[in-house]
Amino acid sequence: MADCLFCAIAAGVIPSTEVLSTDLVYAFRDLHPVAPTHVLVVPREHIVDAAHITADQGKVLTEIFDVARRVARADGLAERGSRLVLNIGPDSGNSVAHLHLHVLGGRRLGWPPG
């Protein structure tokens, strides 16, 4: 989608700090982290949010969660744990209408997140 921020980041049009990249998924450091590790994992395919996922996107979803696991392990979070967050809609704080999974960790995380 031409006007989508995360589509442009995944395509390399807008610079980011890459963490991991596959044919289906791109992971990069959040510009405004809420934890020592705060990585966004986005599909290269434009999907508005988790409420718009279809059965045809199973491979992309599997890849998103596999990349999140690999990011957590690479950042040393495998032993202590991490948090995975999917936000849907503006009331959740979602500001970019492109599916993205937050990988958070590196400190003890309270509830609510932030």
N, C-alpha and C positions, 0 to 999 in steps of 0.2 A: 504494500500500500504506500503510495507516493508520499503522503503527508504524515506517516507514522514515525515517531522518534525511534522506537526500538527496531523497526524495519531498517531504518537508515543506519543505526549503530551496527546491527547484525551484518549489513551489507558492506560495512567499512566506510560509508560515506561520512559519518560523524565519528571522530576518534573516541576510543574508550580504552580502558586497561583490560585487555583480554586475559582471561584465566584459563579457558578451555574452549575449543571450537571443534565441532563435528559438521558433517554434511547437513544435519537436521537442526542443530542447536548451537547457540552462541552464549557463553558465560563471560560476564565482565563485572568488575568492581563497581559498586554503587558510588555515585558522586557524593552522597550525603549518608555515610554509614551510621547505623545505630548500634553497631557492635564491631569489635575488631575484625571479624570476618563478616562482610555483607556483600554477597555476590548475587547478581541477578542472572537467572538462567532463562533465556528466551528462545522460543522456536523461530527458525528462519521464516517459516510459513506464518502469515499474519492470521492470528486467532485472537478475537477481541478479548476474551477472558475465559475462565473455567466454565462459565455458564453457557458458552458457545461451542464447547468441545463436542465432536461427533464420534461415533464408533469408528469411522474411517481414520481417525487420528491417533489410533492406539500406538503405532510405532513411534510417533513424535512424543507422546506422553511417556512412554517407556524410556526414551532417550533423555527427556528432561530430568526424570528421576535418577537415571544412571549417572548423568553428568553431575547432578547435585551431590550424589554419593561420592563421586570422584573428587569433586571440589572440596567437600568436607574432609576427606582423607588427606588430600594434598595440603590443606591448611592445618592439619594436626588436630582435627575435631573428632576423629573416629572414637577415641577413648572417652572423652568427656561429654560428647554429645553436641548436637546442633539443633536448630529449629528451621523447619521449612514452612514458608507462608505463601499462600495464594490469596490475593485480595480480589474481590468482585464488586465493582461499582463504586461510586463516589463516597458513599457513607463508610466504606472500609478504609478510605484513605488512598484508594487507587487513583493515580493521576495520569497514567498512560494506558490507553485502551489497546493493549497488546498483552496477551498472556505472558506472565513472568512469575517465576518461582524465586522467592528470596531464600538464600541460604545464609543463616545467621549463626554466629558462635564466637568462641574465643573468650568469653566471660560468662558468668552465671546470668541467665536471662530471667527477668521477672515477668509477671503477668499483670496488666496487659503489656504487649511488646512495646518497645520504644526506649 
